[in-house]
Amino acid sequence: MQEHFGMADLTPDSPRLFASLLPPEEKKMEALATISSRPLCQEPGVRLHFVDDRLDILLAVQQAANLQHWNLHLADWGYNTAAERKAAKSAPGIKLLTRSSFIELLKWGVVMGVDDGCEPTPEEVAAGVAYKLPRQQSSSRV
């Protein structure tokens, strides 16, 4: 991940990232359920994002009652077709994710103005990230 996306500060033991190739006998939906059960993922306000390059997997996750809390993203650089990417753009609950948006998600927890509900750290503020209220919330938030 570090070399592929140019993020030297992203370590394999980061609590913000669960990434691996699954053994053939382990299904992705089972892996998502296992990740969801981790204490860190049970914290209030935690946002979980699942990025995959197969639209059929994302559609199956969307139908699973125990995985409704996942934010779903189709990686536009993966093994999918132009027709699948077009379908993902119009599928409710699935966002098409570019490499640059993926890096943004890893760094900040935000993609293209979608706020994860967290205020930026001092380091993020120094880097030029501004906190914006999510559209569905009132502007009277303190």
N, C-alpha and C positions, 0 to 999 in steps of 0.2 A: 504494500500500500504506500509506504513512504516513497519509494522510488517511482512508482507508477503515477502518483498524483502530486509529487513534488512537495510533500509535507514532512519535513524532517522532524518536526515536533510530535508527530503522531506515532505513538508506540504501540506495539502489539498488546500490551497489558492495559491500555486505556479503558476506563470504565464506560466511555462514551461509544465504544465500537466493539461489536461482535462480528468478526469476519472469518469465514473459513469456507473451504470446500467441504461439502458434506460427503461422508462415505456413502456408497450406493445404497446401503441398507437403511440409512436415516433419511426420512422425508423432511422437506423444508418446513411444512406446517407443524410437524412434531418439534422441530428445532425452535420455531418461533414460540410455541407453547412453553418449552423449557426455558427459553430466555425470559419470557414474560413472568415466569415464576421466581426469578432471581430477586432477592431483597431490593437491590438497587432499582429494579423495574417496578416495584410495588410502591415506591415513594409517591406521595401526592404531587401532581403536576408533571410527572415524567412523561415525555413524549417519545414514543417508539417509532422508528422509521425502518421500513423494509424495502430494500432496493434489490430488484431482480431484473434479469434481461429477458424473462419469459412472461408474456402477458397471461398465458393460461394459468401459471402459478399464482399470479396476483389476483386473477379472477376467482380462483379457488379459495385463496386466503380471505378474500372479501366475503365469501359465502359462509365461512366458518364462524359460528357464534362465539367461540372462545377467543377469536383473534380480531374482533371488531375495533379494538383500541389502537391497532397499528395504522400508521400513515404509510400508504403504498406508493411506490415510485417505480416506473419502468425506465431502466437504464437505456438511453438511446444509442449507446456504443456497443451493446451486446449482441447476442444471437437472436435478433428479431428482424422482422421485415418492415418495410415502409408502411404496409397496410396495418400491421400491428401497432406501430407508433402512432398512426393516424387514429386508430380505434382507441388507444390509450388517452389521446388528447380529449376525446369526447366521452370517455367512461367516467361516470361520477365516482369520486373517491380514489382515483388513480391519477398520479401526475407524471408527466414525461420529464425525465431528469437528464440534463446534459452533464458532461464531465465537469464543466466549470461550476454548475449548480451543485453537483455532488461535493465538490471541494468546499463550496460555501456552506453546505449542510454540515460537513464534518468540522469545519473551523468554528462556525458561529451558531449552529443549531437552527439556522434560518435559511430558507430558500426563496428567493425572489419576493421578498416582502411578506412571506408567511412567518408569523412570529410564533416562537415556541413558548411564549409566556414568561420568559426570563429576561431580566434587565441585563444589559451588557456589563461585563467586568470592567474594572479600571483600565486593564490592558486593551480591551476591545474599544473602549471610548477613546483611548490614546491613538488607536489605529484608525479612528474615524467612523466607528459604528455608532449610530444613534438609536435610542430606544423609541419605538413607535408603538402606540397602543393598537392591539388587534381591532379590526373593524367592528367586530360584534360587541366590544366592550364600550362602556361609557367613557367619555373623556374626563370624567370627574375622578378618575382613579388617582390615588395619592401614593 
